[in-house]
């Protein structure tokens, strides 16, 4: 059976940046469908996707 390639973090963030404007404008039912698709594509839990899509998608520098 073929192994499915996982998205890297930069690829995932790029995908979520494309999805975010439409997600924030969409009514509740449409947001649910968008989350279903994002779960399949990004292979992340729904709760994580909701938190990311409602928040800031920029990466933070390491603090020392």
N, CA, C and O of each residue as an XYZ file, in Angstrom:
256
protein
N       0.841     -1.184      0.000
C       0.000      0.000      0.000
C       0.886      1.246      0.000
O       1.874      1.294      0.732
N       0.553      2.243     -0.798
C       1.366      3.445     -0.924
C       1.186      4.353      0.291
O       0.071      4.576      0.765
N       2.291      4.861      0.771
C       2.285      5.795      1.902
C       1.925      7.194      1.386
O       2.463      7.632      0.369
N       1.027      7.892      2.075
C       0.621      9.236      1.679
C       1.618     10.231      2.264
O       1.920     10.183      3.457
N       2.131     11.135      1.422
C       3.080     12.138      1.901
C       2.385     13.144      2.801
O       1.295     13.625      2.490
N       3.026     13.456      3.923
C       2.498     14.442      4.856
C       2.894     15.843      4.381
O       3.942     16.022      3.760
N       2.062     16.817      4.672
C       2.386     18.201      4.345
C       3.405     18.705      5.357
O       3.323     18.387      6.543
N       4.359     19.487      4.885
C       5.299     20.106      5.811
C       4.619     21.318      6.446
O       3.575     21.765      5.973
N       5.204     21.842      7.504
C       4.618     22.992      8.184
C       4.447     24.194      7.253
O       3.369     24.789      7.242
N       5.455     24.574      6.475
C       5.244     25.712      5.555
C       4.126     25.458      4.545
O       3.380     26.378      4.210
N       4.003     24.233      4.059
C       2.919     23.907      3.120
C       1.562     24.023      3.801
O       0.609     24.538      3.215
N       1.476     23.544      5.039
C       0.223     23.612      5.795
C      -0.181     25.057      6.036
O      -1.345     25.416      5.860
N       0.773     25.886      6.437
C       0.471     27.293      6.700
C       0.053     28.017      5.428
O      -0.831     28.872      5.457
N       0.686     27.677      4.317
C       0.327     28.278      3.028
C      -1.119     27.920      2.669
O      -1.885     28.780      2.232
N      -1.484     26.661      2.855
C      -2.849     26.210      2.583
C      -3.846     26.938      3.486
O      -4.891     27.393      3.020
N      -3.522     27.047      4.779
C      -4.434     27.709      5.717
C      -4.547     29.199      5.430
O      -5.613     29.783      5.621
N      -3.459     29.826      4.970
C      -3.533     31.246      4.603
C      -4.472     31.472      3.420
O      -5.162     32.490      3.354
N      -4.495     30.524      2.491
C      -5.411     30.629      1.352
C      -6.858     30.416      1.790
O      -7.772     31.030      1.240
N      -7.061     29.558      2.766
C      -8.399     29.200      3.223
C      -8.991     30.221      4.193
O     -10.208     30.401      4.232
N      -8.142     30.892      4.976
C      -8.592     31.746      6.076
C      -9.580     32.851      5.685
O     -10.608     32.981      6.350
N      -9.327     33.656      4.641
C     -10.286     34.729      4.327
C     -11.695     34.204      4.024
O     -12.685     34.771      4.486
N     -11.776     33.135      3.259
C     -13.087     32.556      2.930
C     -13.738     31.964      4.180
O     -14.951     32.069      4.361
N     -12.936     31.347      5.031
C     -13.451     30.728      6.264
C     -14.063     31.790      7.179
O     -15.141     31.587      7.738
N     -13.378     32.913      7.328
C     -13.860     33.957      8.233
C     -15.138     34.626      7.721
O     -15.929     35.128      8.519
N     -15.349     34.641      6.410
C     -16.535     35.276      5.819
C     -17.724     34.328      5.715
O     -18.864     34.776      5.591
N     -17.469     33.028      5.764
C     -18.500     32.021      5.472
C     -19.486     31.851      6.629
O     -19.132     32.042      7.792
N     -20.736     31.487      6.290
C     -21.700     31.137      7.339
C     -21.313     29.810      7.996
O     -20.453     29.088      7.491
N     -21.940     29.501      9.102
C     -21.556     28.355      9.919
C     -21.557     27.023      9.168
O     -20.623     26.234      9.318
N     -22.571     26.764      8.378
C     -22.661     25.490      7.657
C     -21.507     25.340      6.657
O     -20.937     24.259      6.507
N     -21.181     26.427      5.986
C     -20.083     26.385      5.019
C     -18.740     26.208      5.724
O     -17.863     25.500      5.229
N     -18.582     26.857      6.891
C     -17.341     26.684      7.667
C     -17.142     25.229      8.057
O     -16.019     24.725      8.057
N     -18.231     24.559      8.387
C     -18.159     23.147      8.758
C     -17.659     22.305      7.589
O     -16.826     21.418      7.774
N     -18.166     22.577      6.384
C     -17.706     21.855      5.191
C     -16.236     22.159      4.897
O     -15.478     21.275      4.497
N     -15.845     23.410      5.100
C     -14.451     23.787      4.873
C     -13.525     23.074      5.860
O     -12.425     22.659      5.494
N     -13.968     22.935      7.099
C     -13.168     22.228      8.101
C     -13.046     20.750      7.764
O     -11.991     20.151      7.970
N     -14.121     20.156      7.247
C     -14.066     18.746      6.834
C     -12.989     18.552      5.763
O     -12.194     17.614      5.829
N     -12.976     19.444      4.789
C     -11.982     19.344      3.718
C     -10.574     19.582      4.263
O      -9.639     18.864      3.907
N     -10.424     20.589      5.127
C      -9.110     20.916      5.683
C      -8.573     19.770      6.541
O      -7.365     19.537      6.582
N      -9.469     19.055      7.225
C      -9.044     17.884      8.006
C      -8.417     16.833      7.096
O      -7.389     16.245      7.433
N      -9.038     16.601      5.946
C      -8.516     15.605      5.006
C      -7.198     16.067      4.375
O      -6.258     15.284      4.242
N      -7.139     17.342      3.990
C      -5.964     17.845      3.279
C      -4.768     18.019      4.223
O      -3.675     17.530      3.938
N      -4.978     18.713      5.337
C      -3.869     19.045      6.234
C      -3.587     17.943      7.254
O      -2.545     17.951      7.910
N      -4.512     17.000      7.383
C      -4.360     15.888      8.326
C      -4.120     16.388      9.746
O      -3.195     15.947     10.429
N      -4.981     17.329     10.181
C      -4.936     17.867     11.535
C      -6.322     17.761     12.139
O      -7.319     17.687     11.421
N      -6.381     17.753     13.472
C      -7.666     17.694     14.154
C      -8.441     18.992     13.950
O      -7.864     20.060     13.745
N      -9.743     18.869     14.011
C     -10.644     19.988     13.796
C     -10.361     21.150     14.757
O     -10.339     22.312     14.352
N     -10.146     20.817     16.029
C      -9.911     21.847     17.044
C      -8.663     22.675     16.710
O      -8.653     23.893     16.884
N      -7.630     22.009     16.235
C      -6.399     22.691     15.855
C      -6.651     23.613     14.669
O      -6.175     24.748     14.650
N      -7.392     23.132     13.689
C      -7.683     23.943     12.505
C      -8.515     25.170     12.860
O      -8.264     26.257     12.338
N      -9.495     25.013     13.735
C     -10.337     26.145     14.150
C      -9.481     27.201     14.835
O      -9.603     28.393     14.552
N      -8.608     26.749     15.745
C      -7.737     27.672     16.466
C      -6.818     28.412     15.492
O      -6.625     29.621     15.622
N      -6.259     27.705     14.532
C      -5.363     28.325     13.551
C      -6.097     29.291     12.630
O      -5.612     30.394     12.378
N      -7.263     28.888     12.123
C      -7.990     29.720     11.161
C      -8.565     30.983     11.799
O      -8.729     31.992     11.113
N      -8.870     30.949     13.084
C      -9.377     32.135     13.765
C      -8.267     33.033     14.287
O      -8.526     34.159     14.710
N      -7.035     32.542     14.259
C      -5.928     33.288     14.828
C      -4.941     33.785     13.788
O      -5.252     33.943     12.607
N      -3.739     34.023     14.283
C      -2.650     34.541     13.458
C      -1.879     33.367     12.867
O      -1.534     32.429     13.586
N      -1.606     33.410     11.565
C      -0.918     32.304     10.895
C       0.562     32.586     10.654
O       1.205     31.895      9.864
N       1.101     33.594     11.330
C       2.522     33.860     11.172
C       3.307     33.010     12.160
O       2.826     32.695     13.249
N       4.519     32.643     11.768
C       5.376     31.860     12.656
C       6.102     32.793     13.607
O       6.504     33.891     13.224
N       6.268     32.359     14.834
C       6.945     33.169     15.848
C       8.421     32.744     15.927
O       8.749     31.567     15.781
N       9.283     33.707     16.156
C      10.707     33.400     16.363
C      10.872     32.754     17.729
O      10.091     32.995     18.649
N      11.895     31.936     17.839
C      12.197     31.298     19.112
C      12.618     32.336     20.132
O      13.358     33.264     19.808
N      12.156     32.187     21.356
C      12.625     33.075     22.426
C      13.664     32.316     23.242
O      13.518     31.122     23.505
N      14.682     33.007     23.623
C      15.765     32.369     24.387
C      15.849     32.960     25.761
O      16.698     32.555     26.555
